[in-house]
Amino acid sequence: MAFSTRLVSKSRQLCGSQAIPRQEHAIPVRFYAKEAAPTALKGDEMLKNIFLDVKKKFETALGILKKEKITIDPDDQAAVSQYAKVLKTVREKADLFSESQRIQYTIQTRTQDIPDARTYLLTLKEIRIKRGLIDELGAEAMTMDALDKVEKEIKKPLMRNDKKSMALLTAEFEKINKKLGIQKEDLPKYEEQLELKIAKAQLEELKKDALEVMETQKKREEFRDEAMPDVKSLDIRNFL
């Protein structure tokens, strides 16, 4: 059925997005250059290893999804929490990034060569928008105001290698965090809230897919007199 296909697709996306492994487990590309294989096979060998790694992660994820009971009810907080736990188990067993880790990795790779603070902050805004994250607290405007204040004080664009001036910006950011009630020790809580939002959104997609499939089935002559089951009663494991 389409909704079970979507679930498998989610697993593929989850694993496929991890083609670049975590830094602590990463094998540098130069490793392959030291192999004794013929030159023509070096690239193929590297791609083969990446494919096998992604395949292993996908099979691990699918194996977990086949065992865990998932209730397709995005309006039930308990169901959302349970699904979030399943996704967390998938990430841990298959050694995948969490959403916050993916964002962090994207930020690191996209901003590492940016010399000035303004372009850096604008790039963070671009990443946030592309990932569909909402600045509910209006923090971006505050950080840009803080940058304007510092650059006005130093009378030049703020460069990221200017440690003294960057310290001024960091101090301004700390004021913003205090104003918004954001503390470093609360970061795990924010990450958990993000994962719950993702779990809820995925359950909403699965529910939508299931309803669409059942509506299509209902239009067929042989199913017109049959009552369609409640989406919450469906066991996705039967369709994987």
Secondary structure, DSSP 8 states (H G I E B T S, - for coil): -HHHHHHHHHHHHHHHTTSS--GGG---HHHHHTS-S-HHHHHHHHHHHHHHHHHHHHHHHHHHHHHS-----TT-HHHHHHHHHHHHHHHHHHT---HHHHHHHHHHHHHTT--BHHHHHHHHHHHHHHTT---TT-HHHHHHHHHHHHHHHHTS--BTT-HHHHHHHHHHHHHHHHHHT--GGGHHHHHHHHHHHHHHHHHHHHHHHHHHHHHHHHTSGGGTTS----GGG--GGGG-
